[in-house]
Amino acid sequence: MSKYGPGPGELKFRLAVGLLGLLGLVGVVAWRGMPSGPAFFEIILIGGAFFGGTAVLSYRALRRLDREDGDA
């Protein structure tokens, strides 16, 4: 990874926040039920894409960072 990119500590924090956000969305849906109408788009699609994307991209960056450290 670039020397200017986020370090492993920040990536782990981002991964934790993404997973906790997804867990929170699942918890809210389990507690309140599946939203309908515009709330479905706003809560499930936008929130899920944000937290899911954060988790996936952070995980990929951590794997890439580990791979580069192993090659050195």
N, CA, C and O of each residue as an XYZ file, in Angstrom:
288
protein
N       0.846     -1.172      0.000
C       0.000      0.000      0.000
C       0.891      1.236      0.000
O       2.028      1.186      0.469
N       0.397      2.299     -0.505
C       1.141      3.541     -0.554
C       1.526      3.989      0.845
O       0.805      3.759      1.816
N       2.675      4.631      0.921
C       3.093      5.122      2.238
C       2.183      6.238      2.736
O       2.242      6.612      3.908
N       1.348      6.769      1.859
C       0.429      7.839      2.245
C      -0.962      7.325      2.583
O      -1.823      8.104      2.991
N      -1.193      6.041      2.422
C      -2.506      5.469      2.691
C      -2.722      5.254      4.180
O      -1.808      5.458      4.980
N      -3.923      4.842      4.552
C      -4.208      4.576      5.962
C      -3.430      3.366      6.457
O      -3.163      2.425      5.710
N      -3.081      3.416      7.712
C      -2.345      2.322      8.327
C      -3.273      1.200      8.745
O      -4.493      1.319      8.636
N      -2.692      0.106      9.226
C      -3.523     -1.033      9.613
C      -4.474     -0.725     10.769
O      -5.567     -1.288     10.828
N      -4.082      0.147     11.679
C      -4.964      0.496     12.785
C      -6.230      1.183     12.309
O      -7.328      0.868     12.769
N      -6.074      2.127     11.382
C      -7.246      2.830     10.852
C      -8.121      1.885     10.026
O      -9.348      1.966     10.080
N      -7.492      0.995      9.268
C      -8.271      0.046      8.472
C      -9.055     -0.915      9.363
O     -10.195     -1.257      9.051
N      -8.457     -1.348     10.459
C      -9.173     -2.222     11.395
C     -10.347     -1.482     12.036
O     -11.416     -2.055     12.245
N     -10.132     -0.201     12.343
C     -11.221      0.612     12.902
C     -12.361      0.751     11.894
O     -13.531      0.611     12.250
N     -12.020      1.024     10.646
C     -13.044      1.144      9.603
C     -13.801     -0.165      9.417
O     -15.021     -0.165      9.253
N     -13.078     -1.271      9.444
C     -13.723     -2.578      9.320
C     -14.685     -2.817     10.474
O     -15.801     -3.292     10.266
N     -14.259     -2.491     11.687
C     -15.125     -2.672     12.861
C     -16.370     -1.791     12.764
O     -17.473     -2.240     13.076
N     -16.200     -0.547     12.337
C     -17.348      0.360     12.208
C     -18.312     -0.153     11.137
O     -19.527     -0.110     11.330
N     -17.785     -0.634     10.018
C     -18.641     -1.165      8.964
C     -19.438     -2.373      9.429
O     -20.635     -2.476      9.161
N     -18.768     -3.292     10.130
C     -19.464     -4.482     10.616
C     -20.476     -4.151     11.703
O     -21.564     -4.725     11.737
N     -20.119     -3.223     12.594
C     -21.069     -2.814     13.628
C     -22.274     -2.100     13.022
O     -23.400     -2.273     13.489
N     -22.040     -1.302     11.987
C     -23.150     -0.645     11.302
C     -24.090     -1.635     10.641
O     -25.310     -1.487     10.716
N     -23.516     -2.660      9.983
C     -24.357     -3.700      9.380
C     -25.123     -4.465     10.451
O     -26.301     -4.780     10.281
N     -24.448     -4.759     11.552
C     -25.118     -5.444     12.657
C     -26.241     -4.582     13.223
O     -27.301     -5.096     13.582
N     -26.012     -3.277     13.304
C     -27.062     -2.364     13.770
C     -28.251     -2.334     12.829
O     -29.397     -2.309     13.276
N     -27.985     -2.338     11.518
C     -29.093     -2.371     10.555
C     -29.905     -3.653     10.694
O     -31.136     -3.624     10.661
N     -29.215     -4.768     10.847
C     -29.911     -6.047     11.032
C     -30.732     -6.018     12.322
O     -31.866     -6.498     12.350
N     -30.162     -5.459     13.380
C     -30.875     -5.369     14.652
C     -32.121     -4.505     14.567
O     -33.167     -4.852     15.116
N     -32.004     -3.381     13.879
C     -33.160     -2.489     13.733
C     -34.256     -3.157     12.915
O     -35.435     -3.049     13.251
N     -33.877     -3.844     11.846
C     -34.882     -4.537     11.026
C     -35.529     -5.666     11.827
O     -36.734     -5.892     11.716
N     -34.740     -6.373     12.632
C     -35.312     -7.442     13.455
C     -36.254     -6.879     14.515
O     -37.269     -7.495     14.841
N     -35.919     -5.720     15.046
C     -36.721     -5.120     16.112
C     -37.977     -4.438     15.568
O     -39.072     -4.636     16.095
N     -37.815     -3.637     14.514
C     -38.922     -2.836     14.000
C     -39.630     -3.450     12.795
O     -40.732     -3.029     12.445
N     -39.009     -4.435     12.163
C     -39.573     -5.019     10.953
C     -39.002     -4.350      9.711
O     -38.364     -3.300      9.783
N     -39.249     -4.985      8.575
C     -38.718     -4.486      7.307
C     -39.461     -3.207      6.916
O     -40.690     -3.200      6.857
N     -38.726     -2.129      6.649
C     -39.390     -0.885      6.242
C     -39.962     -1.024      4.833
O     -39.547     -1.882      4.055
N     -40.916     -0.164      4.533
C     -41.514     -0.175      3.198
C     -41.460      1.228      2.625
O     -41.277      2.203      3.354
N     -41.619      1.321      1.327
C     -41.622      2.609      0.653
C     -40.246      3.238      0.625
O     -39.242      2.540      0.485
N     -40.194      4.561      0.758
C     -38.912      5.262      0.691
C     -37.964      4.890      1.835
O     -36.746      4.993      1.685
N     -38.504      4.467      2.958
C     -37.652      4.084      4.088
C     -36.807      2.865      3.740
O     -35.673      2.752      4.203
N     -37.340      1.952      2.931
C     -36.564      0.783      2.523
C     -35.329      1.228      1.754
O     -34.221      0.763      2.021
N     -35.526      2.135      0.795
C     -34.413      2.634     -0.002
C     -33.385      3.339      0.871
O     -32.181      3.116      0.751
N     -33.891      4.188      1.746
C     -32.988      5.002      2.573
C     -32.228      4.162      3.597
O     -31.009      4.283      3.718
N     -32.921      3.337      4.313
C     -32.302      2.584      5.406
C     -31.523      1.389      4.894
O     -30.338      1.243      5.195
N     -32.174      0.535      4.126
C     -31.563     -0.726      3.734
C     -30.541     -0.530      2.621
O     -29.398     -0.968      2.753
N     -30.927      0.110      1.544
C     -30.024      0.203      0.408
C     -28.873      1.182      0.642
O     -27.715      0.826      0.425
N     -29.165      2.384      1.071
C     -28.095      3.366      1.259
C     -27.248      3.015      2.479
O     -26.019      3.024      2.402
N     -27.890      2.708      3.596
C     -27.138      2.338      4.800
C     -26.357      1.054      4.613
O     -25.201      0.962      5.026
N     -26.981      0.057      3.992
C     -26.287     -1.203      3.735
C     -25.119     -1.034      2.785
O     -24.065     -1.642      2.976
N     -25.300     -0.208      1.758
C     -24.203      0.036      0.820
C     -23.054      0.783      1.503
O     -21.886      0.480      1.259
N     -23.376      1.744      2.345
C     -22.327      2.495      3.034
C     -21.541      1.603      3.987
O     -20.316      1.522      3.900
N     -22.245      0.935      4.897
C     -21.550      0.117      5.886
C     -20.935     -1.131      5.249
O     -19.830     -1.531      5.614
N     -21.637     -1.738      4.311
C     -21.090     -2.905      3.622
C     -19.870     -2.547      2.789
O     -18.873     -3.270      2.797
N     -19.947     -1.438      2.072
C     -18.803     -0.989      1.280
C     -17.607     -0.646      2.145
O     -16.469     -0.956      1.794
N     -17.863     -0.006      3.275
C     -16.784      0.316      4.199
C     -16.110     -0.949      4.698
O     -14.883     -1.020      4.748
N     -16.899     -1.944      5.064
C     -16.341     -3.194      5.577
C     -15.561     -3.938      4.493
O     -14.450     -4.407      4.742
N     -16.130     -4.049      3.301
C     -15.479     -4.800      2.231
C     -14.185     -4.124      1.797
O     -13.158     -4.788      1.661
N     -14.219     -2.829      1.581
C     -13.014     -2.127      1.131
C     -11.923     -2.136      2.198
O     -10.741     -2.242      1.872
N     -12.303     -2.029      3.451
C     -11.307     -2.082      4.528
C     -10.693     -3.473      4.627
O      -9.485     -3.605      4.822
N     -11.508     -4.500      4.496
C     -11.004     -5.872      4.535
C     -10.027     -6.122      3.385
O      -8.964     -6.709      3.586
N     -10.390     -5.675      2.184
C      -9.508     -5.851      1.031
C      -8.195     -5.108      1.226
O      -7.134     -5.633      0.887
N      -8.247     -3.896      1.765
C      -7.026     -3.125      1.989
C      -6.141     -3.791      3.045
O      -4.917     -3.790      2.921
N      -6.758     -4.355      4.078
C      -5.976     -5.064      5.095
C      -5.306     -6.300      4.503
O      -4.143     -6.569      4.803
N      -6.010     -7.045      3.678
C      -5.412     -8.219      3.033
C      -4.263     -7.809      2.126
O      -3.218     -8.461      2.118
N      -4.443     -6.739      1.365
C      -3.392     -6.255      0.471
C      -2.182     -5.798      1.280
O      -1.041     -6.052      0.894
N      -2.426     -5.134      2.384
C      -1.338     -4.664      3.238
C      -0.568     -5.838      3.827
O       0.662     -5.810      3.883
N      -1.283     -6.866      4.266
C      -0.628     -8.068      4.806
C       0.186     -8.768      3.726
O       1.292     -9.237      3.993
N      -0.348     -8.845      2.509
C       0.359     -9.485      1.421
C       1.643     -8.740      1.077
O       2.678     -9.361      0.835
N       1.580     -7.402      1.053
C       2.768     -6.603      0.739
C       3.810     -6.717      1.847
O       5.008     -6.737      1.567
N       3.369     -6.791      3.095
C       4.310     -6.951      4.206
C       4.978     -8.315      4.163
O       6.141     -8.446      4.544
N       4.257     -9.335      3.705
C       4.809    -10.677      3.622
C       5.831    -10.809      2.507
O       6.754    -11.618      2.608
N       5.681    -10.022      1.439
C       6.612    -10.084      0.307
C       7.921     -9.377      0.617
O       8.954     -9.699      0.029
N       7.889     -8.438      1.513
C       9.089     -7.624      1.779
C      10.130     -8.378      2.552
O      11.192     -7.833      2.852
